[in-house]
């Protein structure tokens, strides 16, 4: 029973870890070495994955630990903001890394901005738009509960109602606020990487900056994907609301949410987003592991 429950709580993180490790194994030989901030990168991205998995285990704590309902409600409510908080902390850590000093090349006329070393620039905007649309839609559909917090979704049945929880204004307020410092931290980290003086070995220096910028982008995208996964999973649970009522002479009738048919799709999309976000963080942490050098590979290939 305990192992089954832990698997249900952690399988998305475990799948993300495996996926990220496989992606890194496939691509590691084609990636330039990460020389600056290896320990910081591994600790920031890897620590975020560990903390996220540890938080998921808290879902089973009410079975063994007695605490007031308000305490567990606050703990579980933090699941929406936690990926953004962890991503923000990791971005600050990556942006604060100072590269090793190298001989500076002559002045270059081309201006360098936060976008100079990014290869994919539109994906964050797509995810951010999707998060905002879902937050606004769920918030608009939410209704106040007995404490006045907008956490309920209600379906009216004649003179009565049928209700369940939803990702409403109460849960979305803090994540919506956190999106601003998350975007600011991403811009700041990318700008620090781009605007520092170029080294004399410009092609190699450019490759290293691209790798560091890619790590920053992966952490930001991972935070958005993990947050999006919690939203989609919550909406999937809300969509399962249903009930059967007696209509007197007309017999019984069933009622469900208008988006009940999307339940399976929301579940799958939520799991995919969570696994992908976790995989991006794992991949980022593993970039701190040095790739095998060419000379070492050649030595191992020589028969003894």
C-alpha positions in Angstrom: 0.0 0.0 0.0 2.8 2.5 1.0 4.9 1.7 -2.1 1.9 2.0 -4.3 1.0 5.4 -2.9 4.6 6.6 -3.2 4.6 5.5 -6.8 1.4 7.4 -7.5 3.0 10.5 -6.0 6.4 10.3 -7.6 6.0 8.5 -10.9 6.0 11.8 -12.9 9.2 12.9 -11.3 10.8 9.5 -11.8 9.8 9.5 -15.5 11.2 13.0 -15.8 14.5 12.0 -14.2 14.8 9.0 -16.6 13.9 11.1 -19.6 16.3 13.9 -18.7 19.1 11.4 -18.1 18.5 9.7 -21.4 18.5 13.0 -23.3 21.7 14.0 -21.7 23.4 10.7 -22.4 22.5 11.0 -26.1 23.6 14.6 -26.4 26.5 14.9 -24.0 29.3 14.4 -26.6 28.0 17.1 -28.8 27.8 19.7 -26.0 30.7 22.1 -25.2 32.2 21.8 -21.7 30.5 23.7 -18.9 33.5 25.3 -17.2 31.9 28.0 -15.1 29.6 27.2 -12.2 29.5 23.5 -12.4 28.7 23.0 -8.7 26.2 25.8 -8.7 24.4 24.4 -11.8 24.2 20.9 -10.3 23.1 22.1 -6.9 20.5 24.6 -8.3 18.8 22.4 -10.9 19.3 19.1 -9.1 18.3 20.5 -5.7 15.1 21.9 -7.3 14.2 18.4 -8.5 14.8 16.8 -5.1 12.8 19.4 -3.3 9.9 19.1 -5.8 9.9 15.3 -5.3 10.1 15.6 -1.5 7.1 18.0 -1.6 5.1 15.4 -3.5 5.7 12.9 -0.8 3.9 15.3 1.6 0.7 14.2 -0.1 0.9 11.0 1.9 1.7 12.7 5.2 -1.9 13.1 6.5 -2.1 9.3 6.7 0.6 9.2 9.4 0.8 12.8 10.8 -2.0 14.5 12.5 -2.3 18.3 12.0 -5.0 20.9 11.7 -6.9 21.0 8.4 -5.6 24.5 7.8 -2.0 23.4 7.9 -2.4 20.7 5.3 -4.6 23.0 3.2 -1.8 25.5 3.1 0.8 22.8 2.3 -1.2 21.4 -0.6 -2.1 24.9 -1.9 1.6 25.6 -2.3 1.9 23.1 -5.1 1.0 25.6 -7.7 3.6 28.2 -6.7 6.4 25.8 -5.7 7.8 25.2 -9.2 8.0 28.9 -9.9 9.7 29.6 -6.6 12.2 26.8 -7.2 12.8 28.0 -10.7 13.3 31.6 -9.6 15.9 30.5 -7.0 17.7 28.4 -9.6 17.7 31.3 -12.1 19.2 33.6 -9.5 21.9 31.1 -8.7 22.8 30.5 -12.4 22.8 34.3 -13.2 25.2 34.9 -10.2 27.9 32.6 -11.6 31.0 34.4 -12.6 32.9 32.8 -15.5 36.6 32.2 -15.3 38.6 35.2 -16.4 40.2 34.8 -19.8 42.2 37.2 -22.1 39.7 39.7 -23.5 39.4 40.0 -27.3 39.2 43.3 -29.1 35.9 45.3 -29.2 33.1 43.9 -31.3 30.7 46.1 -33.1 27.7 43.8 -32.9 25.6 44.6 -29.8 24.9 41.7 -27.5 21.5 41.4 -25.7 19.8 38.7 -23.6 18.7 37.0 -26.8 22.1 36.9 -28.5 22.9 33.3 -27.4 19.4 31.8 -27.4 18.4 29.4 -30.2 14.7 29.0 -29.3 13.0 32.2 -28.1 9.3 31.7 -28.7 8.5 28.6 -26.6 8.5 30.5 -23.3 6.0 33.0 -24.7 3.7 30.2 -25.8 3.8 28.5 -22.4 3.4 31.8 -20.6 0.3 32.6 -22.7 -1.2 29.2 -22.1 -0.6 29.6 -18.3 -2.3 33.0 -18.3 -5.3 31.8 -20.4 -5.9 28.8 -18.1 -5.5 30.9 -15.0 -8.0 33.5 -16.2 -10.5 30.9 -17.4 -10.3 28.9 -14.2 -10.4 32.0 -12.1 -13.5 33.3 -13.9 -15.3 29.9 -13.4 -14.4 29.7 -9.7 -16.8 30.6 -6.9 -16.2 31.4 -3.2 -16.2 28.6 -0.7 -17.4 28.9 2.9 -14.3 30.9 3.8 -14.9 33.4 1.0 -11.9 32.0 -1.1 -12.4 31.4 -4.8 -11.6 27.7 -4.8 -15.0 26.1 -5.8 -16.5 25.1 -9.1 -20.3 24.9 -9.0 -22.8 23.2 -11.3 -26.4 24.3 -10.7 -29.0 21.5 -10.6 -32.5 22.9 -10.4 -32.7 24.7 -7.1 -29.6 22.9 -5.8 -25.9 22.9 -6.7 -23.1 20.4 -7.2 -19.5 21.5 -6.4 -15.9 20.6 -6.3 -12.5 22.3 -6.0 -10.8 24.2 -8.9 -7.7 26.2 -9.6 -9.5 29.5 -9.0 -8.4 33.0 -8.1 -7.3 31.9 -4.6 -4.7 29.5 -6.0 -3.7 31.5 -9.1 -3.0 34.9 -7.4 0.4 34.1 -6.1 1.6 32.2 -9.2 0.5 35.1 -11.4 2.6 37.5 -9.3 5.6 35.1 -9.3 5.6 35.1 -13.1 6.9 38.7 -13.1 10.1 38.0 -11.0 10.6 34.7 -12.9 10.7 36.6 -16.2 12.9 39.3 -14.7 15.3 36.8 -13.3 15.5 35.0 -16.7 16.2 38.3 -18.5 18.8 39.3 -15.8 20.7 35.9 -16.0 20.7 35.9 -19.8 21.9 39.5 -19.9 24.8 38.8 -17.6 25.9 35.9 -19.7 25.7 37.9 -23.0 27.2 41.2 -21.9 30.4 40.1 -20.2 33.5 40.8 -22.4 34.3 38.2 -25.0 37.4 36.1 -24.7 40.1 35.9 -27.3 39.0 32.5 -28.4 35.7 33.9 -29.5 34.2 30.7 -31.1 34.8 28.6 -28.0 33.6 31.5 -25.8 30.4 31.8 -27.8 29.7 28.0 -27.5 30.1 28.2 -23.7 27.7 31.2 -23.5 25.2 29.4 -25.6 25.3 26.4 -23.2 24.9 28.6 -20.2 22.1 30.5 -21.8 20.4 27.2 -22.8 20.6 26.2 -19.1 18.9 29.4 -18.0 16.2 28.8 -20.6 15.7 25.2 -19.6 15.3 26.2 -15.9 12.7 28.8 -16.9 10.9 26.5 -19.3 10.9 23.7 -16.7 9.3 26.0 -14.1 6.6 27.0 -16.5 6.0 23.4 -17.6 5.8 22.1 -14.0 3.4 24.9 -13.1 1.3 24.2 -16.2 1.2 20.5 -15.2 -0.3 21.3 -11.8 -2.9 23.5 -13.5 -3.9 20.9 -16.0 -4.1 18.1 -13.4 -6.3 20.3 -11.2 -8.6 21.0 -14.1 -8.7 17.3 -14.9 -9.8 16.6 -11.4 -12.5 19.3 -11.6 -13.8 17.9 -14.9 -14.7 14.6 -13.2 -17.4 16.2 -11.1 -20.7 14.3 -11.7 -23.8 13.3 -10.0 -27.0 11.3 -10.4 -30.4 12.8 -9.3 -33.9 11.6 -9.1 -36.4 13.4 -11.3 -39.5 11.9 -9.8 -41.8 10.5 -12.5 -39.1 11.3 -15.1 -36.6 8.9 -13.5 -33.0 9.5 -12.7 -30.7 11.8 -14.6 -27.0 12.5 -14.5 -25.1 15.8 -14.6 -21.4 16.6 -15.2 -19.2 19.5 -16.1 -19.3 21.1 -19.6 -15.7 19.9 -20.1 -16.0 16.4 -18.7 -15.0 15.0 -22.1 -11.6 16.6 -21.8 -10.8 14.8 -18.5 -8.4 12.2 -20.1 -6.8 14.7 -22.4 -6.1 17.1 -19.4 -4.7 14.2 -17.4 -2.3 13.2 -20.2 -1.2 16.8 -21.0 -0.7 17.5 -17.3 1.5 14.4 -16.9 3.5 15.3 -20.1 4.1 18.8 -18.9 5.3 17.7 -15.5 7.6 15.0 -16.9 9.0 17.4 -19.5 9.6 20.2 -16.9 11.4 17.8 -14.6 13.4 16.4 -17.4 14.6 19.9 -18.4 15.8 20.5 -14.8 17.6 17.1 -14.7 19.2 17.7 -18.0 20.4 21.1 -16.7 21.9 19.5 -13.6 23.7 16.9 -15.7 25.4 19.5 -17.9 27.7 20.1 -14.9 29.1 16.6 -15.4 32.2 17.0 -17.7 32.0 15.1 -21.0 34.7 12.5 -21.7 37.7 14.1 -23.4 38.6 13.1 -26.9 42.1 11.9 -25.8 40.5 9.7 -23.1 38.1 8.2 -25.6 41.0 7.4 -28.0 43.0 5.8 -25.2 40.1 3.6 -24.2 39.6 2.6 -27.8 43.2 1.4 -28.2 43.4 -2.3 -27.6 45.9 -3.4 -24.8 
